[in-house]
């Protein structure tokens, strides 16, 4: 028996609660001039004849992914350069704003009207009247976030691609150049579960392009969602989740399946022949779902998968048992062991949290502790587990510093921040609320603070509700015929170029002036005409609020 395990379950032949931490519920409002500069460039290209209506649409649509929960988040590489690393998100369940077909006239009026105030009022009226609705949907889009530049880009891909889904399992291979996708669910019903296998491969030299490839295998695991997918140096592994068949209905799964990466063409091989799945030793604990699985390197060598949390049905209908157990699955030995922390300290029991590997440690963020939709049923705490010391550590941000809202089903992964690998959070759903009212698309990183300690830093704030569309020209243009859109663009392009140029130059001058005044200790007069919010260490990141 290994010293870190209190229970072992192995096959040599085959491949308790801690006190709930108080939730921090602070937010900070941030924005940058990037979108304004991009819009100015797009208008300039249009006016000079180098652009078209389609070009403007491509530039402006996709300033950020739609708000969602259950997105997959991984760091991927387009080259060996560190600045080529991007935090990539795929899929999830969220909502998008759609127009009802019977109210196209109001849509065109909003497009052709050049008054921002009138457009804002009209859109709110359309929302109140039901002409614009938030529609729950599954996503199949791929986005890359540059944490250093604080910028979203939508990844281009051509040819066949996976259907939109949520709760899939994903892992990376080939040094972060390939994302492996298995299963998930294309609807809210269990009958929509999948067991297809895809790879997304980055294209070197094309930092915003990637290629999907579907892989066909023999003896694949059954269709499922909410499962774990992981890789080591040699194999792809699928564990547990929820499955469904027409004959058995919904089943909570404990099975373990593996197939060689070489047979998939993902380990320096061309993948000749057809990959075959082999069933290993199933999970020995109580059946559960909503757990996470993260690859770690064991002290002394060897890779393990760290499975944390999850929940199961209690004996009483409608109630659940939540777990904070940490299990280690040894890829090579095909065995399991339950970990006993050295000091007995562990995170609160939870499910639908986020987990990732940063610096060799397991990091866990957020999740849900209760099936109710009350405001105290989700978390925003951050823990790490060291396989070297066998201890959990609660990471508390600096006092009075901002933090992500509590949430469950967040996207949680690794990002590069000023040359350092750090945990990052994208999206999720905050309680109380629903997919339409409480899904998010904000981005946070947990980083060292100046003067010591650690803090959350918001890199992109959440824009999900009406405020996110009332000034979005690209969103308004979507679905319009080129003549109608072109007429509006031509009628406003000259004014927009001039106005944007004046705003940009003025904002830069104001930023410089505020910087000088701040150093001189005299910034009190700026609140006579506007309010500016920004970070002390990034004076160029400003957000303007109209006071009158």
N, C-alpha and C positions, 0 to 999 in steps of 0.2 A: 504493500500500500504506500502510495506516494505521500509525503508529509503534508502536502497542501490539501489533501482530499479526506473527507470524513466518510465517503462511500465510493466504491468503485464498481463499475459494470463493464466487463470487457469480453471481447471475442478475439482470441489470438490468431484465428485462422483467416479472418476477412479484413479485405481492405475496409425565516422568522422576521418580524417587523421592527424597524427603528422608528423613533418619533418623527412624525411628519414635520418637515421644515416649513417655517412660515414663508408664504409666497410673497415675492417681491413684485409689486404691481406699479412700476414706474415706466414711463416712456419718454423718449426724447424726439423732438421733431427736427428732421434734417432734410436737406436737398442740395443739389449741386446745380451749376449752370450748364452741365453737359447737355441736357435736353434742349435748352435754349440755343446753345451753339449748334447742335445738330440740326435744329429746325431752321436756323439762320442759313446754314450751309445748303440745306435742301431748297429753301426759297431762292437762294442765290443761283443754284444750278438751274432751277426752273426758269428764272428770268433771263438767264444768259443763253438759253436754248440748249444747254447740255443735259437737261433733265426732261422728264415727262411726268404725267400724272401717276403712272405706275411707279416711277422712281421715287417720287415723294411718298407714296404709300409704303414702299418697302423701307424707306428710311425711318418713317415715323411709327408705323405699326410695330409693336414689339418693343416698346420702351421698357416693358417688364412683363413677366409671365402673368397670366390670370391668377387670381387668388385661389388657393387650393389646400387640401390636406392630403397626407399620404404620398408626397412626392418622393422619388428616389434621388438621393444626393451623393455624388462621388467626385473626387478630384481626378481629372483626366489630363493627359499630356499629349500635346501635338508635336513636341520635339524635346530634346534633352535640355533646352534652356529653361531655367526656373521661371522666367517671365512668360513661358508658354503654357504654364499650368492654369487650368480653369476649373472652377467648381461647376459641375454639370448637373442639371436636374432633368428628370423625365417623369411624365405622367402624373397621376394623382386624380383626386375627385374634387371638383370645385364648381364654380359657376361662371357664366359669361352673360353679358348684357345682350339681349336680342330684341329686335323690333317685331311687333305683330304685323302680319301681312296687310291688314286692312287699314293701316295708318301711314301709308307711304307719303301722303301729301305733307303731313307734319314733319316727317323725316326730311323731305326736300326743303321745306321751309327753314328748318334748322341749319341745313347745309348752306343755303344761299344767303341767309341772314348774316351780316357782318358785325353785328353788335354783340359783344361777349355777354353783356347783361341780359339782352333779350334771349340769346341762345341758352343761357343758363336757366332762365325762367321757363322757357319753353320745354327744355328737357325735363325739368322737375315736374312740370304739368303732365308731360307724357308718362313719367313714372307713376305719378299719383293716379292717372287715368287708366293705367294698365297698358299703355301703348308701348312702353319699354319694360321688359321683364328680365329678372335674373333667372336664368335657366341652369339647373344643376346638370353637370356633364362630366364625363371622363375625358382625360387629356392624353394625347399621344405626342405632344410637342417636346422638343429638346432645346434647352437653353444653357448658355454658359455665362457665368458671372465672374468678372475680373475684380477681385477684392481690392487690388491696389488702385485701379481706376474707378471703382464703384460703378461699373457699367454692365448692363445686360446685353447679350447678343443671342439671336435665335440661330441655332445650328441648322445649316442646310443639309438636306439629304435627298437623294433621288432613288427611284425604284421602289421595290416592295419594302414595307415597314410594318411593325406590329400594330395591331388595333389599339385604340385608346383603352386604358385600363387603370385600375388602382389596386393597391395591396399586392404588387408583384414581388418577386425576390430578385435582387441584383447583386453583382459583385464585379470587381475589376480583375483583369489579367494582363499579361504582357507589359508589366511595369506601368499600368495605368493607361495604356493606349487602347484597351478593349474593355467595353462594358458588356457583361453577360446578363441577359434577361430571361427569367423562366416564370411562366404562369402568371397569376393574377386574376382579376375579375373584370369583365367588360360591362357589368351592370351592378346594381345594388343587390340583386338577387343572387343567391348561391348558385343557381343554375347557370350563371354566366362565367363560372370558373374556367380557367385555361391551363394547358400544360405545354404550350409551344415554347421553343427555345430559339433565342436570337442573340446575335452579337452586334454591337455598335463599335466600329473601328474608326479612330481618328485618321485623317489624311494628312501626313506630314507636308508642310509647306502651304497648307490651306487651313488656317487656324479656326475657321468658322464652318468647316465642312466635315462630314463623317458619313460612313456607309453602314447601312443595316444589312445583315445576312441572316437568313433563317437556316437553322441546322436541324437535320432530321436524324433521329437516333432510334435504336432498338430497345424495347422493354422500358419505356420512359415511366417516371413516376406519374401517379394519377393526377388529374386536374385539381388545382388547389389555389387558395389565396392566403395571405397573411403568414406565409412560410418563411423559412430562412434559406438563403443561398450564400455560399461562401466558396472560396478557393484556397488551396495551398499551392505549393510549387508544382504539383503533379495532377491534382484532381479537382473537379467541380462537384460540390456536395449540395444536396437539397434535403431539408429537414422539416418535418411537421407541417403545421398550418391547419387550415380547414378544407376538407374535400367534400365533393358532392357527386352522387350518381342518382340516376332516375329510380333505382331500386332501393338504395339504402338511405337516400336523403343526405342531410349534412352529417359529417363525421369529423371529430377532432383527431388529427393524425399525430402519430409518434414515430413514424418511419424515417429512416435515413437511407439516402440513395447517393451513389457516387459513379462518376464516369471519368475516364482519363482525359486530361486537357489535350494530350498529344493526338488522341483520336478525333478531337474537335478542331485540330489545326491551330491550337493556342499555346503550344509549348515547343516552338521551334520545329514543328512538324507540319507537313502538308495535309495532315488529316486523312490519309488514305484509308479507305474502308468506311464502315459505319460504326459510330460510337455505340457502345452497349452499356446500359445502366446496370449496376449491381447493388442489391440491397444489403445494408450493413446492420449493425446492432442498433435497435430502436432506442429512443429516449426512455430511460428507466423511471423517470418521475411521473407524477400525476399528469394526465393529458391537459394541455393548456394551449392557448393561442395568444397573440399579441406580444410575444416575446421577441427579443432581438438576438442576433448572432454576429459576433465580431471576431475576426482572426487576430490572434496574439502569438507572440513568440515566447515559448516557455523558457525559464531560466535553465541553462545547460543545453539549450537547443531543442528544436522540434516545434511545430506549429500546433496550436489548439484553437478551437472555436469556443468563445465565451458566450454562453447562452444565459440571458438575464431576464427576469420578470415574467410577465404574462398573467393570464387569468383563466379560470375554469368555472363551469356552472356549479353553484352550490346545491345542496339538497333541496332547498326551498326555491320554488320557481321564481324567476326574476331576480335572484340574487347571485352574486359571484364571489369567488375566493381569489384574491390577488396575491401575487408572489413577489418576493425579493430575493429568491434563491439565485445563486450563480453556479452554473454547471459548466464543466470543461469537457469538450469532446476532442479526443486525440485523433487527428486525421490518420496517422500512420498505424497506430495500434487498433483503431476502430473500437474505442472504449470511452466510457463516460465516468466522471467523478464529480461529486458535490463538494463545493469549496466551503470551508469554515474560515471566515476572516480571523486573522490573528488576534484582533482586539474586540471582536464581536460587534463592531460598528458596521452598519450597512444602510443603504438608502431605503426609503419607504417603499413598500410593495406597490406595484404599478403595472400597467400594460399600455400598449400603443405609445411608447416613449421613443426617443431617438438614441442610437448608440453608434460609436465610431472609434477607430484607433487613431490616437494622436501621440506621437513620440513613443510608441510602444505600449502605452497605457490604454485601458478601456475607459471611454468617457460616456456617461449616460446623462440625458437631458429630458426634463419634462415628463409628460405622460398623464395617465388618468388613474385615479385612485378609487373612484366610485361611479356606478352606472348612472347616477342622477345627472341632471344638467345644471346643477348649482355651481356658483362661482368658486367654490372651494373643492371642486371635484377634479381639477387639473393642476399641474405643477409647472414651475419654471426653475427648479433647482438643478444644479450641475454637480455631478460626482465623477470621480475617477477611481479606477481600481488598478493597482500595480501588481503584476504577477511576480515581481521581484520581492516585494515586501509582504504580499498577500494582505494588503490593507486597502480599505476604502477611504477616500478623502473628499470632504465637502468643500467645494470652491465657492467662497463667499465674495461677491464683488465689493468694491469699496462702498462704504456707507454713503447713502444719498446719491449714488450713481445710478443711471438708468439701467433697465434690464428688460428683456423680452417679456411680453405678457405670458402668463401661464397658458399652456396649450397641450393638446394631445395630437398624435399623428403628425409631428413636425418632420420636415426634412432636416436631417442632421448629418453632417459630414465633416470633412477636413478642407481647410482653405489655406492659402498662402497670404500672410499679412506681414509686409515689410521684411520679407525674407525668412519668416518664421512660420512653421506649421501650427495652426490654431483650430479649435472647434468653431463650426459655423452652423447657424440655424436659418432655415428658410421655411416660411409658411407654417401650416398647421391650422388647427381650429381651437379657438378660445371659448370657454364656457362662462356664463350661459349663452346660448345662441344656437345657430344651426349652420349648415353648410353655406347657405345664402347670406347669412347675417354675420358670421363669425370666422369665416375662412380668411387667411391672410397671405400676403406675399412680401413681407418684410425680410430683410437680411441682417443678421447680427454676427459678430465675431467676439470671442472671449480672449482678451489680449492683456499683456503686461501694462500696468498703468505707470505713468510718470511718477517718480518718487517712491515706487514700490507698490506691491499689491497687484491685484488684477481687476479688470473691469470689462463690462459689456460695452461694445461700441456698435451703434446702428449704422449700417452702410447704405441701406435703402429702406425707406419707411413704407408702410403698408398703404396701398391705394386700391380699395376694393369697391366702394359704394358709389353713389351718384357723383361725388366730388371727383372721382377718377375719370369721368367721361364728359363732364360738362364743358371742358376746354380742350378735349382731345379731337383735333381736326381729323386725324387719321381714322379714328374710330367712327366719326361721323361720315367719312368718305366711303367706308366699307360697304360694298354692295351697290354703289351708285354707278350709273352709266358714265362713261368718260366725258361726254359733252356737258352733263350737269356739273360734274366735279370740276372740269376744266373752266367752266364759266365762273364758278366761284373762286377758283384759284387765281384766274387772270384778273378778276375784279379786285382782289385783295393783295396780289403779290407785291406790287410796288409799295403799298402802305406797310405791308408786313416786313419787307426788307428794311425800309427806313426805320420803322418802329423797333424792330429787333436790333438793328445796329445801334440806335440811340440807347435802347435799354441795356445792351451788352456793354457799350463803352461807359455808360453812366454807372452800371453796377460795378465795373472794375475800378472806376475812379472812386466810387463810394467805398469800396472795399479798402482801397489804399488810404483814403481819408480816415476811415474808421480805425485802420491800423495805427495811423499816426496819432489820432486822438486818444486811442486806447493807451498808447505808450505815454502820452502826455497827461493822462488822467482826466481828459475832458471829452466825454462822449455823451454828455447829458442832453444835448440839443437835438440829437438825431430822432428822438421820439416825437418831434413835432409833426413829422409827415409820414413816417413809416416805422415799422419795427423790424429789426433784423436779428435772426437767430443764427448762430454758428458755433463751431468748436474753437476752443482757444488755440489748439495746435493746428488748425486748418482754416485760417481766416478767409480763404477763398470759397469755402463751403457755406453759402448763405441761403436763407429762406426769407422771402418778403411776405409780410402780412398787411393787407390793406386795412387801415383803421377807419376810413370814412369813404 
